[in-house]
Amino acid sequence: MIVRWTESALADLEAIEAFIARHSPRYARAMVGRIFQRCEQIAALPGAGPMVPEFEDATLREVFEHPYRIVYQLVDEERIDVVAVVHGARRLPHM
C-alpha cells in the first residue's frame, strides 16, 4: 500500500513541527517521526482506522498519534492519501 501525503497535510505537519520546535526542536523532530511512523502502520492495515465522525464518508478514516489526529482517505486498493494532521482539540478543516 502506497501512502501519499497531500500538500495540505504536509503543510499541517510543517506547522506542527515549527510550533513544537519553538520550545523543543528535539521533541518536534520526535513528534514528526512518530506521525510518519503511524502512517506507515496505516499502510499495513488501512481499514483499521475508524471513520471520521464529522463526515459521512466511508473512505475517510483517522488514527491518532496523541495529541494529533491523522486523517486519511482510502483512494483505492493500492493507495491512501494523508489529507490532514490536526491537533485533537481543533476542528477539522472542510474536506
CYANA upper distance limits for C-alpha pairs under 8 A (distance plus 0.5 A):
  1 MET  CA     43 ALA  CA      5.77
  1 MET  CA     44 ALA  CA      7.51
  1 MET  CA     77 GLU  CA      7.88
  1 MET  CA     78 GLU  CA      5.24
  1 MET  CA     79 ARG  CA      5.92
  1 MET  CA     80 ILE  CA      7.81
  2 ILE  CA     43 ALA  CA      7.18
  2 ILE  CA     78 GLU  CA      6.51
  2 ILE  CA     79 ARG  CA      5.12
  2 ILE  CA     80 ILE  CA      6.78
  3 VAL  CA     39 CYS  CA      7.76
  3 VAL  CA     40 GLU  CA      7.86
  3 VAL  CA     43 ALA  CA      6.87
  3 VAL  CA     79 ARG  CA      6.47
  3 VAL  CA     80 ILE  CA      5.63
  3 VAL  CA     81 ASP  CA      6.41
  3 VAL  CA     82 VAL  CA      7.60
  4 ARG  CA     79 ARG  CA      7.72
  4 ARG  CA     80 ILE  CA      6.73
  4 ARG  CA     81 ASP  CA      5.28
  4 ARG  CA     82 VAL  CA      6.71
  5 TRP  CA      9 ALA  CA      6.68
  5 TRP  CA     10 LEU  CA      6.88
  5 TRP  CA     81 ASP  CA      6.17
  5 TRP  CA     82 VAL  CA      5.39
  5 TRP  CA     83 VAL  CA      7.25
  6 THR  CA     10 LEU  CA      6.83
  6 THR  CA     81 ASP  CA      7.05
  6 THR  CA     82 VAL  CA      6.59
  6 THR  CA     83 VAL  CA      6.09
  6 THR  CA     84 ALA  CA      8.48
  7 GLU  CA     11 ALA  CA      6.64
  8 SER  CA     12 ASP  CA      6.69
  8 SER  CA     83 VAL  CA      7.18
  8 SER  CA     84 ALA  CA      7.12
  9 ALA  CA     13 LEU  CA      6.76
  9 ALA  CA     82 VAL  CA      6.81
  9 ALA  CA     83 VAL  CA      5.59
  9 ALA  CA     84 ALA  CA      4.86
  9 ALA  CA     85 VAL  CA      6.36
 10 LEU  CA     14 GLU  CA      6.66
 10 LEU  CA     84 ALA  CA      8.50
 11 ALA  CA     15 ALA  CA      6.66
 12 ASP  CA     16 ILE  CA      6.70
 12 ASP  CA     84 ALA  CA      7.16
 12 ASP  CA     85 VAL  CA      6.21
 12 ASP  CA     86 VAL  CA      7.49
 13 LEU  CA     17 GLU  CA      6.66
 13 LEU  CA     32 VAL  CA      7.58
 13 LEU  CA     85 VAL  CA      6.97
 14 GLU  CA     18 ALA  CA      6.62
 15 ALA  CA     19 PHE  CA      6.57
 16 ILE  CA     20 ILE  CA      6.71
 16 ILE  CA     28 ALA  CA      8.24
 17 GLU  CA     21 ALA  CA      6.36
 17 GLU  CA     28 ALA  CA      5.54
 17 GLU  CA     29 ARG  CA      7.43
 17 GLU  CA     31 MET  CA      8.15
 17 GLU  CA     32 VAL  CA      7.16
 18 ALA  CA     22 ARG  CA      7.02
 18 ALA  CA     28 ALA  CA      7.96
 19 PHE  CA     23 HIS  CA      8.40
 20 ILE  CA     24 SER  CA      6.60
 20 ILE  CA     25 PRO  CA      7.40
 20 ILE  CA     27 TYR  CA      7.59
 20 ILE  CA     28 ALA  CA      5.60
 21 ALA  CA     25 PRO  CA      4.50
 21 ALA  CA     26 ARG  CA      7.81
 21 ALA  CA     27 TYR  CA      7.66
 21 ALA  CA     28 ALA  CA      5.64
 21 ALA  CA     29 ARG  CA      8.48
 24 SER  CA     28 ALA  CA      6.71
 25 PRO  CA     29 ARG  CA      6.77
 26 ARG  CA     30 ALA  CA      6.79
 27 TYR  CA     31 MET  CA      6.56
 28 ALA  CA     32 VAL  CA      6.79
 29 ARG  CA     33 GLY  CA      6.63
 30 ALA  CA     34 ARG  CA      6.71
 31 MET  CA     35 ILE  CA      6.75
 32 VAL  CA     36 PHE  CA      6.76
 33 GLY  CA     37 GLN  CA      6.59
 34 ARG  CA     38 ARG  CA      6.59
 34 ARG  CA     65 GLU  CA      7.71
 35 ILE  CA     39 CYS  CA      6.87
 35 ILE  CA     65 GLU  CA      6.77
 35 ILE  CA     70 ILE  CA      8.34
 36 PHE  CA     40 GLU  CA      6.97
 37 GLN  CA     41 GLN  CA      7.01
 38 ARG  CA     42 ILE  CA      6.90
 38 ARG  CA     63 VAL  CA      8.47
 38 ARG  CA     65 GLU  CA      7.54
 39 CYS  CA     43 ALA  CA      7.02
 39 CYS  CA     82 VAL  CA      8.47
 40 GLU  CA     44 ALA  CA      7.38
 41 GLN  CA     45 LEU  CA      7.13
 42 ILE  CA     46 PRO  CA      5.33
 42 ILE  CA     47 GLY  CA      8.47
 42 ILE  CA     48 ALA  CA      8.09
 42 ILE  CA     49 GLY  CA      8.21
 43 ALA  CA     80 ILE  CA      7.96
 46 PRO  CA     74 LEU  CA      7.81
 46 PRO  CA     80 ILE  CA      8.09
 47 GLY  CA     61 ARG  CA      8.27
 49 GLY  CA     61 ARG  CA      6.05
 49 GLY  CA     62 GLU  CA      5.75
 49 GLY  CA     63 VAL  CA      5.89
 50 PRO  CA     61 ARG  CA      5.95
 50 PRO  CA     62 GLU  CA      6.38
 50 PRO  CA     63 VAL  CA      7.78
 51 MET  CA     55 PHE  CA      8.45
 51 MET  CA     57 ASP  CA      7.77
 51 MET  CA     58 ALA  CA      6.58
 51 MET  CA     59 THR  CA      7.93
 51 MET  CA     60 LEU  CA      6.32
 51 MET  CA     61 ARG  CA      4.85
 51 MET  CA     62 GLU  CA      6.89
 52 VAL  CA     56 GLU  CA      8.18
 52 VAL  CA     57 ASP  CA      8.18
 52 VAL  CA     60 LEU  CA      6.52
 52 VAL  CA     61 ARG  CA      5.73
 52 VAL  CA     62 GLU  CA      6.44
 52 VAL  CA     71 VAL  CA      8.12
 55 PHE  CA     60 LEU  CA      8.17
 59 THR  CA     73 GLN  CA      5.84
 59 THR  CA     74 LEU  CA      5.43
 59 THR  CA     75 VAL  CA      7.81
 60 LEU  CA     71 VAL  CA      7.55
 60 LEU  CA     72 TYR  CA      6.35
 60 LEU  CA     73 GLN  CA      5.02
 60 LEU  CA     74 LEU  CA      7.05
 61 ARG  CA     71 VAL  CA      6.28
 61 ARG  CA     72 TYR  CA      5.86
 61 ARG  CA     73 GLN  CA      6.56
 61 ARG  CA     74 LEU  CA      8.12
 62 GLU  CA     69 ARG  CA      6.99
 62 GLU  CA     70 ILE  CA      5.90
 62 GLU  CA     71 VAL  CA      4.86
 62 GLU  CA     72 TYR  CA      6.45
 63 VAL  CA     69 ARG  CA      6.45
 63 VAL  CA     70 ILE  CA      5.82
 63 VAL  CA     71 VAL  CA      7.24
 64 PHE  CA     68 TYR  CA      6.22
 64 PHE  CA     69 ARG  CA      5.17
 64 PHE  CA     70 ILE  CA      6.41
 65 GLU  CA     69 ARG  CA      6.95
 65 GLU  CA     70 ILE  CA      7.83
 66 HIS  CA     88 GLY  CA      8.27
 67 PRO  CA     87 HIS  CA      6.36
 67 PRO  CA     88 GLY  CA      6.09
 68 TYR  CA     85 VAL  CA      6.96
 68 TYR  CA     86 VAL  CA      5.94
 68 TYR  CA     87 HIS  CA      4.87
 68 TYR  CA     88 GLY  CA      5.62
 69 ARG  CA     84 ALA  CA      8.38
 69 ARG  CA     85 VAL  CA      6.09
 69 ARG  CA     86 VAL  CA      5.81
 69 ARG  CA     87 HIS  CA      6.61
 69 ARG  CA     88 GLY  CA      6.15
 70 ILE  CA     82 VAL  CA      7.66
 70 ILE  CA     83 VAL  CA      8.38
 70 ILE  CA     84 ALA  CA      6.50
 70 ILE  CA     85 VAL  CA      5.11
 70 ILE  CA     86 VAL  CA      7.29
 71 VAL  CA     82 VAL  CA      6.47
 71 VAL  CA     83 VAL  CA      6.20
 71 VAL  CA     84 ALA  CA      5.60
 71 VAL  CA     85 VAL  CA      6.72
 72 TYR  CA     80 ILE  CA      7.08
 72 TYR  CA     81 ASP  CA      5.88
 72 TYR  CA     82 VAL  CA      4.67
 72 TYR  CA     83 VAL  CA      5.74
 72 TYR  CA     84 ALA  CA      7.49
 73 GLN  CA     80 ILE  CA      6.02
 73 GLN  CA     81 ASP  CA      5.67
 73 GLN  CA     82 VAL  CA      6.95
 73 GLN  CA     83 VAL  CA      7.40
 74 LEU  CA     79 ARG  CA      7.19
 74 LEU  CA     80 ILE  CA      5.22
 74 LEU  CA     81 ASP  CA      7.24
 75 VAL  CA     79 ARG  CA      6.08
 75 VAL  CA     80 ILE  CA      5.77
 75 VAL  CA     81 ASP  CA      7.26
 76 ASP  CA     80 ILE  CA      7.56
 86 VAL  CA     90 ARG  CA      7.19
 86 VAL  CA     91 ARG  CA      8.41
 86 VAL  CA     92 LEU  CA      7.44
